[in-house]
Amino acid sequence: MSIREMAAVLRRRWYVIVPAILLSLLAALHLYRSVPVAYQSQSSVALLDSSAAAKLPPAFGNPISNAGGALVVTADVLIRTLSGADAARELHSLGVTDPYTVGFAANTSGPLLTLTVTGTDRAKVLEETNTLTAFAGEQLNALQAAAKVQPAYMVQTAPVVLPQTPVPQLKSRYQQVLGVLILGVGGGFVLSFVADALTAARRRRRERSAAESGGPGRAGRRRSRGRHVDATALLTGYLALAFFIPSNLTLPGLGGVGTPANVFALLALFWYLATWLTGRIRPAPGTRLPRVAMWLLAVSVLASYVANAGRGSVRKELLGADRGLIALLVWVSLVVLVSAGIQDRARLDVLLRRAVVMGTIVAAVGFYDFFTATNIADSISIPGLSSGVPQITTLDRGAFTRPRSTTAQPLEFGGMLALLLPFAVQQAFDPARRHLRAWRRWAPVALMGGALPLTVSRTSIIGALIVILVMVPRWKPQRRWSAIGVLVGAVACFKVIIPGLIGTITALFASFLTNSDSSTQARTVKYSAIVPYLDERPLAGRGLGTFLPELYFFTDNQYMLTLAETGFLGLVALLFLFLTGIHQGGAIRRLAGGESDRELGQAFFASALVALVVSATFDALSFPMFAGMFFLTIAAGGSYLGFIRRAAPKPRSVEFPCLPAGQQPPSPSPRPSPAPAPVR
């Protein structure tokens, strides 16, 4: 459906879209006038060592010089105490009736706490912040007194930043107004196409009845003028925005999910709804599996959203849950557009080739970042976009700079390339592309595969090993031994060209196996820290997007994060999604009639297995580029499976002894002609 056709529908159904826009404007205006402005005040408190410990050199009695990292555990205990129900009731009796939050100060590793109060009365908010700041010190003293700590050894609190003058929080107000406008305009848009579809259905019924009665009917539909836009074209636009605009650049107020690519995907979902409602497109048969898996994930996310709304979460968690719903809509859009919107296998092939080409460019940028020890994404600034992860800068490991190209983090960079590498290999061997020069077919494989070790991360190496172990054993012996020789040669080249890289990577795995790596130890400690949150809400979790690092901690494990945010329901849905991708790859390989399609099925199998394994090494779905490529490949596997199932020959049975139309019977083997009778 073209843009011209969509505009024509809206013009015909003006009596639906215009009132919806007017009502949304009136509702937004009423909300703007009726919702009071919220004010926020903050203070910062540092924990200081006891006077007995403050006399150690080189402090010479200065307690602030001894505010070391050893007090982080004490600060965490104090945060949990102030966030508890008992402390909330006591503060309420002291006059702190507005919402407040207590947490570690941003971008700090020491025992520095930030206390925040939000309310609608500016003077009251300032008074409540003073009360909360004093109460924090009293509560710490009470905890130590209950533990019978001697006064000389008591940890003290010292206000570092006094309660600040409350500032208006207009951002949240504008977000609510904008949300009402988007809801009203989007609802009017959808209702316009629903009304047009109902009118068209009635018209078709009248024409059918008129034709049956011999009456006059319309000659036919008017030809569409304007360029045809299909799902592949829209998804190409999404890929371009996802790959070439750094993932950390987002629309203000939307956080990590507000990337231009995600916003474009949501608009593309409206295009699909409009095209589907007008009867221009119907999901292809046999492509339902990824949508069913996505439906299960959506149910678990919505259940966690309801659970979050009923547990009295803080404002940051409420906003995180809203962003989680936006992320869910983006994922649904990608799955629906690929699995239900692409009706031609040739167009699906085009989309997959474009994804590989764009991923190759991102890998090439990673090479530049590695060898220049910079990050090209840091120098990209787009008006209207702000950095959603300002703390992410150039990262080093050993003597090497870890590239991230246009992704938000080196782990996302390596994980995304590992997802696309199997398809680059399959396309390089595809007989349909043999007419291309060798460098055009093998450059994506070389750049993607070569960029994986440059990230100096276990995630990338594990992803590359999975691709090798899944794809290489299925090849014929000649190709298999050639591939093993190329891999050995590549390792030797890396050892010569980049001295120390192979040793650094092997040391990473050696420290992991001996459990002597600080990074591994920090992750395993966090696994047990998830248990208390899981015990609170084991089934539905706390809400997708609510387990924020500034309020809790980094999990570095998608499965642990899923358990905390969406509970066991979400974990089962996520595992079903991974297993769906693996099943689709295996089914494509079994049903394929040619070697190229069998290798394509193996590529989908390898890609889904990579996602399954590497999700245990970092919070994969929190990164927009990795999440987008994962859901796109899962949906593409379902679409390919539908095409191959429809093209597969149907076996004959007792009930249906005849071959289906279009299927040729096997040519009978020639029988030997009978020998001539002897002449008598």
N, C-alpha and C positions, 0 to 999 in steps of 0.2 A: 504494500500500500504506500503510495507516494505522499509527500507532504501536501501536494495540491489536493489529493483526494481527501486527506484528513481535514484540511481546511474547508473543503466543500461540505463534508458531513457536519462540521461545527456550524457552518453558515446555515445549513438547512434546519438544524436543531437549535437555533438561537434561543428559542423559548425555554430550553433546558440549561444551556451553558450561561446565558446572561443572568437569569435569576440566581444561579449558584454562585456566580462571581459577586453579585451585589450582596447576597446574604453573607458570604464570607467576609466581604469588606466591612459590613455593618457589625458582624461578630468580632472582627479584629479590632475595630474602633471601640466597641464596648469593652472588650478585654483590656485594651490599652488604658482606658479611662478608669476602669473599676479595679484593676489589679494594683495594689499599692507597690511603691518602689521598695525593694529590699536593700538594706544597708548591711555592710559587713565590716567587722573590725577584727584585727589580728594582734597577737602578741607572741613573743618567742621566749622560751625558758630553757636555760642550760642546766644540766646536772653537774655538780662539782664534787670532787673527791672530799673525803672527810678531812678535818683539820689534822688528824694524825698522819694522813698520807700526803698532805700538802707541803710538808717540810723536806721532801726529797729533792736533791739537786737534779736539774739546774733551776728548779722553781723557786727555792729559797722562800718558802712560805706563801707563795702566790697561789691561791686555790684555782684561779681560772686557768693557770698554766697546766693544771693536772686534770682538766676535763677530758680525759682520754677515752678511747674506744671501749675500754673495759666496762664502762657504765652504760653501754648500749642495751644490755639485757635489763638493767634496772629501769632504763627509760621505757623499754617495751612493756615491762610489768606495770609501770605507772600509766601508760597509755591504755592498756587493757582495763585497768581499774577505773580510770576516769570515764571510759566508754561503757562501763557496766550499768546495769539497771539501778543498783543501790546508789551509786554516785549521782546518777541522773535525778533520783528522787530527792537526795540531799541538796543538790544544786537547785532543784525546783523550790524547795523550802527556803532557800537563800535568795530567791528572786530571779534565777536564771531560767526563764520559761521559753526562751527562743531556742531554735536548734543550734547546737554547737558541735564542733569536731575537734579531736585531738589526734595528732599524728607527728611523725618525724618531719623535720624541716626538709624541704626539697633540696636536692643536690648536696647532701651532707652525709658523712659517714660517722659522725660523733653523736653524743647524747644531747641533741638539740631538738626541742619540741616546738611545734607551732599550734597555738590555740586560736580557734576561729569561732566567732559568734555571728549569726545572721538573723536579722529581724527587720521589722518595718518602722520602728521608732529609733531614730538616730541616737538620742540621748540615752535611752534604755539599753541599746546595744553596747555603747561604751561602758556603761555601768556594769553590765553583765560580763563584759570581757575582763574588767578589773576583778570582779568577784571570782571568775573562773581561774584567773592567774594566781590569785592568792590561795584559792582552794587547792590548786595543784600542789603547792608547797606543803599545805597542811596535810593533804592526803599522803604524800610521800613520807612525812614525819610519822603519821599514824601507822603506815605499813611497817616502818622500821621499829617503831615502839612495840608493835604487836609481835615482832620477831625478837624482841629484847636486845636490840642493838644498843651498845653503849653510846652515849652522846658524842664522845670524841671520834667515833667511827661512823657517824651518820653521814649519809650523802645529803648534800644541800641543793636547793634550787636557787637560781639567780636569774632575774628577768634580764634578758639580753636586749630585747626590743619591747619597750613599754607598749601598752594597749594603744593602738593607733586610732586616729579619728575615723569614724565609720565613713565608708565611701559607698555611693549608690551602685547597685548591681543591675545596671540597665540591660546588660547582655541577656540575662535570663528572661527579662520582660519582652525584649525583642524576639527572642526565640519562641516564646509562647504565641506572640502575635503572628510570626511567620509560620508557625505550625498550623494555626487556624486557617491562614490564607492558603497554604499548600493543600490542606485537607479539603477545603471548600472547592478550590479550583480543580484539584484532582478528581474529587467526587463528581463535579459537574462534567468534566471531560469524559469519565467513564459512563455516566448516565446518558450523555449525548449519543454515544455509540450504541448503548443498549436500546435507546429509543429508536435509533435509525435501524438497528437490526430487527426489532419487533415490527417496525413499519414495513421493512423489506419483506419479512416473512408473511405478513398479511397480504401484501401486494402479490407475492408469488402464489399464495393460495387462491386469490381472486382470479389471477390469470389462468391458473390451472383449471379452476371450475368453469371459467369462460371458454377455455379451449375444449373442455369436455362437452359443454353445451352448444358448441359451434359458434359462440359469440366472438366479437373482435377482441384481440389482445394486443399487447405492445409488441412491436417488432423485435425488440431485444434491448439489451443494455447499451448505454452509451460507452464508447471506447474511452478508456482512461488516457487522459493527456498528462503528460508529466513523466518524469523519469521514475522507473520502478526501483524501489528500495527494498532489499531483502534482509534477512537476518544476518547473512554473512557480511554484508556491507556495514551493518551496525556493529557487529562484533569486531570487525577490523578497526573501526574507530575506537572501540573500547581498548583493544590491544595496543593501539598506538598511544593512547593516553596513559595506559598502565605502564608501558615499557619506557616511554621517553620523557614522562614527567616524574621527577623523583617522588618516591612513595611518601616521604616525610612532608611534602607540600600539600596542604589541605585547605579547604574552605574554613574560614574562621568560625569557631563555635561547634564544629562537627567532630573534632578530634581526628583520630586515625582513620575513621571510615569516610571522612569527607574529601577523599581524593577526587580529582576531576573524572577519573575513570569510573569510580563508583557512582557519581552523580549521572554520568552518561548512561551507565547500565540501568539506573532507575528510569531515566527517560525512555530508554529502549524498551523497558517493560511496558510502559504506557503504549508504545507503538504496537507491541504484540497484542495487548488487550484490544486496542482499536481494530487491528486487522482480524483478530479472532472473532470479535463480536459482530463484525460485518460479514462474516462468512468467507473471507478471502483466504483463510489459512486454517488447516486442521492438522493436529498432531499426526505424524506418520505412524502407521501400525507397527507394533513391536518395539516402540521406543519408550515404554512407560516405566521401566525399572528405575532409571535414575530419578524420575519425578516422584515415584513412590518413596524412594530412600530420602529424597529431599523433604517430602511431606512428613515423614517420621521425625526428621531433625527439626522441622518447623514446629511440630507439636511439642517436642521437648523444650524448645526455646520459649514458646509461648507459656508453657507451664512454669518455667523458671521466672518469667517476667511477672506472672501473677504472684508467685511465691515472694519475689522481691518486693512487690507493692504491699504485701501484707505483713512484712517483718519490721517496719519502722526504720528503713535504711536512711542513710544520710543523703544529702543532696548530690554529692559526687557519684554515689552509687545509682541514684535515680537517673542522672544524666547518662551514666555508663550503660544502664539497661536500655534507655532509648536508643543509644548508639548501637547497642547489640541488635535491636530490631531493624535498624537501618542496614546493618551488615547482613542480616538474614534476608532482607528484601533483595539486596544486591546478589547474593548467592542464588536465590530463587530465580532472579532475572536471567543469570547466566545459564542455569540448568534448563530453564524453559526455552530460552532463545535458541540454544544449540540443539536440544533433543526434540523440541516440537516445532521450532521455527524454520529449520533448514529442511527443505523437501527434496533436494537434489544431492546425490552423493558427490558429484563433481564440485559443487559449491562447498561441501564439507571438506573435501581434499584441499581446496584453495585456502580455507580458513586455517587448517592445520599447517600448511606450508608457510603461510604468513606468520603464524605464531613462532615457527622455528626460525624464520629469517629475522624477526624482531628480537627474539631471544639471542640470536647470534650477535646482533649489534650490541646488546647489553653486555654480553660476554666480552666483546672487543673493548668496550669502555672499561671493564674490569681489568683487562691487561694494562691499559693506560694507567689506571689508578695504582696498580701494583708496582710498576716499574718507575713511576714518577713520585711514589710515596705521597700522593695527594688523593683527593676525592673530587671528581668533577661535579658531582651533584651539589657540593657545598657552594659552588660559584654560580649556580642557577637560581635566579630569583624571578618569579612571575608575579606581576601586580595582581592583588586580590587574593593571593594565597599566602598562608603563613606556615611555618614549620611546626608540625605536630609533635615531633620528637627532637627538641632542640639539644637534648643532652647527647645525642648520637653524633660523634665526630669520627675522625680517622682513628681506627683502632690498630694496635700493634700486637704481635705475638712473636716473641723471640726477637730476631733482627728484621722481621718482615712486616710490611704494612698490609693489613687485611683489606682487600678491596670490597666495596659494596655497590659500585656502579650507581645505578639509579634506584636501587632498593633502599630500604630503611636500615638494614643491618647485614653484615657479612653472612650470617646464618640464612637469612632470607635469600640472599644472592645465590648461595650454594644450593639450597633446597629447590629453588625455582629452576635452576639449570639442570639439576638432577631429574626433575619432572619431565623436562623437554628433551633431554639427551636421547632417550629411546626412540623418539619420533625422528630426530635428526639422523640416527643410524638407519632406521627403516627407510627413510626417503633417499638416503645415499645408495642403498642397494636396490631401490625400486626400479624394475625394468622399464617402466614408463618414463623414467628420467634419464635413461642411458644416453639420450641424445645430447645432454648437457655436458659441458666440459667437466673434467674430474675435479678441478678446484671448486667449482660451484656446488658440486654434490658433497664434497668432503670438508669444505671450509667450516660449515656449522658444527660438524662432529669434532674437528680439531680445536675450534675456539671454545666450544662449550666444555668438552672434556678437558682441555688444557686449563680452563679457568677454575675448575673445581679444586685442584690442589692449592691454587694461589690463595684461597681463603684461609688456609692453615687451620682448618676446623675438622673435627671428627665427623660432623654432620655431612659435609661434602664428600669425604672419602667413603663413608658408609653408603651414601647414595650412589656413588660411582661403582662401588663393588657390587651392589645389588643389581645395577644395570648389566654389569659384565656377567655375573653369575646366572642371571635369568636368560639373557639373550645368547651369549656365546655357546653354551652347550647345545642349543637347538640348531646350530648351523651345521652345514656339511663339513666333513673333516678338513678339506682343503681350505675353506674360508676360516674355520676355527683356528687352525695352526697359524695361518697368516695373521689373524687378529691377535693371537698370543704373542707372536713375534713383534707386531707393532706396539703392543702394550709394554713389552720388555724394553724395546728401543725408546719409547717415550719416557719411561722411568730413568733410563740412562741419560737421556737428553736433559731432563730436569736436574739430575745430579750434577751434570757438567755446567749447564748454563746458569743455574741458580744454586750455587753451593750452599749446603746447609738446610735446604727446604725439606728434602726427603728425611734427613735426620730429625728435624723438628717434628715432622708428622709422626714418624715412628715413636719418638719420645712421648708424644701425646697419648698414643695408644698404650705404650708401656706403662705410663703413670696411671692410666685408667684401669688396666688389668691388675696392677698392684695396689690400687686404691690410695695412691700417694699424691694424686692431683687435687689441688685445692678447689678447682672448679667442680670436679666430680663430687668431692666431699660436701661442698656447699649445696649442690643439687639434692643429694641424698638426704641431707638434713631437712630440707624443705618438704620432702615427701611425708615425713611424720608430722610436720607442722600443718599439713592439709587436713589431717584426721579430725581435729576439733571442729573445723568448719563443716566437714562432711557429716559429722555426728549430729550437728544442729538440723540440717535439712538434707537427708541422704537421698531422697527420691527426686525432687525437682531442683535442688541446688539454690543458690543465692541470686541467680539472674545472669544471663549472658552479658559480659562486659562490665560486671560490677566488682570483680576481684582485681582492683587497681593496685599497681605497685606502690603508689604514694600512700595508700591506706593499709596495704598488707605487705606483700613481697612478690618478687618475680618467681614464677614457678619453673620456667625453662623446660616445661613438659606439657604438651597439649592434653594428654590424658588426665594429668593431675588438675590442670586448669579446668577441663571439662567437668570433672567430678565436683570441683568446688562451685562452679557457676551453674551447671545444669543437672547435677546429680547423676544418679545411675541411669535415669531415663536418657539423658543427653549422651552419656558414654556408650550406651547400647546403640543409640541412633548413629553416633559417629562411627563406631565399629562396623555397623551395617553398611554405612556409606563406603568405607574402605573396602569391605568384602564385596560390595556391589561392583566396584571398579575391577577387582581381581577376577570376579566371576565373568564379567563382560569380556575381559581380555581372553580368558580361557575359552569362552563360548565362541568368540570370533575365530580363534585358531581352529577349533574343532569343526565349525561349519564352513570355513572358507574353502573355496574351490581351487584357488591358486596360491602359489608360494608367496606372492606379495601380500595377499590378505592374511595369510598365516603369520607372516612376520609383523604385520600391523597389529594383529591380536596379541602377539608376544610383547610388542611395545606398550600396549595398553596395560597388560599384565605387569610389566616391569615398573611402569610409571605409578600404578596404584600401590604396588608393594613398596616403592620408595616412599610414598606419602605415609603409608602405614608405619614404617619403621622410623623415619626421621622425625615424625611427630612426637616421638618419645625423647628427642634430644633438644627441642625448643618449642615454644608455644606457637606452632606453625600458623594457625588460623587467625592469630592476632596481626599478622602482616598481610597487607592488602594484595600485594603482587603474588605471593605464594598462594594465598587463598583463592584468588581469581583464577590462576592457572590450574589449581587442583579441581575446582568445580567445573571449569571449562573442559578439562580432559575427561572427567567422569561423565559429563553429559555427552561429549563426543563419542565415547565408547558405547554408550547406549544407543546413540543414533546410528553408528556404524553397524552395531549388532542388528538393528532393525532392518537396515538395507541388505545385509548379508542373509538374514533369515528369509526375506522375501525373494531373494535371488536363488536361494538354495533349492535344488530339485526336491519335489515332494515324492516320497515313496508310495508305491502302489500297495493297496491292501485288499482284503476280501470285500469290504463295503464299497471301495472305490477302485475297481480294477483298471479303469482307464487312466491314462496319463493326463495331468492337467494341461489346459490349453497353452500352447507355446513350448511345451517340453517335447523334444524329439525322442522317439524310442531309440534304444541302442541298436546300432547296425548289426545285423546278424552275421555271425562268422561264416565265411564261405564253406559250403559243403563240397567234398570231392565228388566229381561227376562219376556216375556208375560206369564201370568198365563195359565196353561193347561186348555183345554176345558173340561167341565164336561162330564162325561161318562153317556150316556143315556141307 
